[in-house]
């Protein structure tokens, strides 16, 4: 629909009185199904009918958060925080929840793509929005590259050993992964939604399996090794886990907080969601809350059954080292691979929508928002 100018004439109501027409920069709270940003869309974009509903938005949020961190890095946090590790994850989760609520509140006021770009532009104007959108895209693109490299490296390590991790193999694997992700996105929102939902359910199932299997081990053995970290010593006899102080606690919390990032991209494709002004503010806090509960439970269980195995692990998927059962270990490794692939799917879906949103605001060349018949911004996604 054509954009309304800032000085558009008032519209007459049913009783003959006039009311100001809503402009693109003054969206109505809870507006559906098209908000002010969509009214300003001059790109001719066609949105897919298979939009993300509330449940799929929650899964998209979870998928954007849970990646490699909880499977690979808990040992690094334990080595710094020791028995304080669960509390570190709780506090990091609380900080993430506060930020998530902020994003959820902002999502009530616009259904425009771009998330942080859209919220900042609406609040502070086009100039600030442009810089936030540009930096957000660059940051997201770099993070996506790191995550893509991580999944390729992990796959090579799991199936070929450390000797398979070569520059050539990583490059080939990276290119193949990008081709697969591009194919998923170009296929349309329906396919992306299905892949996102399946990968999210798979990664959460792997973490739930970790929790259940750990509780079974505890019930069968009756041995709780939670405090073992306080007694571990290095080769020189010094404590393997240093005593806790403020600096160490803050450092551990920052490391744990990294595992909670990703929720900020949930609104990047708001126009491809059902009633985003209502569903996004509900989905983001739900998704973050689920992740907090799962993370704290996973870390606590791992510390109770085998913290030494996690701390000293040399495996590609550190979390699997908490278990002796090979079937459980293999399932956790599989879940980690699904998780890493899933977060790349989320990144490939969210990141291009930032440039798409900026292009639709004429801050970038119009080609960046050129879409396919399925409503996919193919240029931005490429």
Secondary structure, 3 states (H helix, E strand, C coil): CCCCCCCCCCEECCCCCEECCCCCCCCCCCCCCCCHHHHCCCCCCCCCCCCECHHHHHHHHHHHHCCCHHHHCHHHHHHHHHHHHHHHHHHHHHHHHHHHHHHHHHHCCCCCCCCHHHHHHHHHCHHHHHHHHHHHHHHHHHHHHHHHHHHHHHHHHHHHCHHHCCHHHHHHHHHHHHHHHHHHHHCCHHHHHHHHHHHHHHHHHHHHHHHHHHHHHHHHHCCCCHHHHHCCECCCCCECCCCCCHHHHHHHHHHHHHCCCCHHHCCCCHHHECCHHHHHHHHHHHHHHHHHHHHHHHHHHHHHHHHHHHHCCCCCCHHHHHCCCHHHHHHHHHHHHHHHHHHHHHHHHHHHHHHHHHHHCCCCCHHHHCCCCCCCCHHHHC
